[in-house]
Amino acid sequence: MRMIVVGTGPIGGIIGGRLTRAGQDMTFVDVDKEHIAAIRANGLQVDVPDGAFNVKIPIIYPGEIEGKFDIVFITVRSNYTPDALATIMPHLGDGGLLVSMQNGINPPLLEEKVGPDRAVGVAIRMGSRRTAPGRLFTATRGHLYVGHLHGKTTPQLQKLNGLFDSVIPCETSDNILGVLWSKLTYTCLGYFGSLADAALANSCAEEKLRCVLVEFLGEVVAVGKAAGARFIPLAEYNPPELHPDHPLEKRLAVVNETAKSWKADDRKGPLRQIQQGIETEVNYTLAYVVREGARVNIPTPLCRRVLDMIRELESGKRHFDLQNYVELAVVAASG
């Protein structure tokens, strides 16, 4: 069975590297010249808690892809999903699977290409990063959820689950949309935390501003519920407990409990990406929430304002500053 990983970043590289080490027929695709050169010269170095390893992997540029593949893993940032699909579709074999291993809600884009039984969503809880060209790191073993949007377990899904579970804990889910939406709430929290070069422990130290965060997350959860998501608990919080149907004091208590784990030197979300001029996934994550809110008729004034701020930060029209949270408080008060 031939498999190809489109995007050899932390997620694709670590999981794909594990599969390669296990003897699977893997090919990797990337566009980063330094990353590709390092891997070709020295192999892919994967630093994981259960034992670091180095594996020689065949890594190519998109224009060098040849032949057909049985499974395509899409692991690029969500803003590059359309380009990745355009590149790989001519190389997907008959009956082959498209597998999204990304932030955001990408499986619907895959379904448009191959239908519901051949499109798979994967939700991943594994903090990871690239520490140097050709070198990836994670401090956690990780856990995967795999599923079709329709919730049924197909023979192909069972095989995929077995493949993953041979190298990293994995389970099939009849609720992958809910799992992805649950993770999306945390992704959106990262954008909220990226409006200033400061930890949430500092930017949301005041109860007034912490209440703004409560209302922001409430918008995300309300949209997800209206869109049909069945949320699951995260390690950090249980998303349904943040729904606006609950009294503010109860929702604030949830965030206050989560805040106990915030560290003074922690920076949430894509802050560093923006500072380095790297395009974020905001148009496929937070903007997705705003678009879905409009579709299901759920107002999202705070999500819209944070989205605008992130775009302004990316374009250089706004500065990272704690004053940004004061502006959000005005929006929250007017709502």
Steps between C-alpha positions, in 0.01 A plus 500: 500500500654829385448804722600863460524778758434846358679737737794376708448727797476386863180294467561347159867445569464342843211267415629431150846441642360246745322320216817496291699356789232230530571395141213670316544622139501875557583801281524854634432828319604847606599838355750617762842479332701498825277234655519279192877542467558413866281190481660382178847545647451376856160331521203620705584535869193446721536578870215332690459399865494126428839513327653734245571354158638591160344361185594529135190611313442569130409869491414686181364829369137512377611502136690174552201288605458190284254213492192427706453472875254305712493749790572873487565673831436876479710658775561850365364802685133540421553810287688281252238224478358604159849509348590165655185337363560643153851357506420154631164408345653380169709258707224352719433140404158356426322458832782676684451693823548871562590557866507843663742529793456874550356773715153621410212323327654375175320168435215670308758623246624143461147365464446734206783317322439134587168465682422419866637144516847595373547821700634461854552754775771453761506695825838518669593611849879512485691822558790492258737727312785512251819583689725518192490399134463124497431479874161467676409486868208410724492453875189279488420159355185642346154359435300482178129484420398396148160503337274579209266797531199270460610311813498150353792262531605374157752221431746759371465703819566189710816430302616859538438488874705182523779660300517802729455299818806293416719809557292742711187453715195539275127439516215522252230756570139522387519868595809633322323830428446549874860410576629743239272777625618437857859541387398807298389676819858468628642618168279809524620555856848519350397786271346683794828458685704637208380860510789603722850367557396389846377188673128462562591498867588868453268613220195351673601558861209738558160340548347743248730378225465138606125545454570616144680171440202315646264673256740443208517126566125499553452623144718219362314235698158642410583493129635146522192373679269670250705347217440152642821436692489270802789626708730278703694604811854628454776472757475878546120536529168354389374721212122458565550654845594824319176524302321835551195314631688461827522790748807718462629416847503127419680556171748731670569229758591262214749749355639582846567130555673476162702812579670319789716325238599821318867588531655847499740408218242320285396646166180363349418442138667642189665803664851398393382411150356847452815662636705300249275596209358146458141485379271350762203266466258766623292500181431127543455493876367812671358632172328164455321557832387843381377361167316216671351749746353695212366178347327381820398852607716519813654847560878500541605861567804407711619232258464749215699763686779260596507383137534859380775564754698192397479603135614851592791356700597285202494799267691724740207740546472418872754449777511224761373680807293438812282789383354260244324319783358827627351553153344154519347587836322792332359263238387259769333779698310621194370152427 
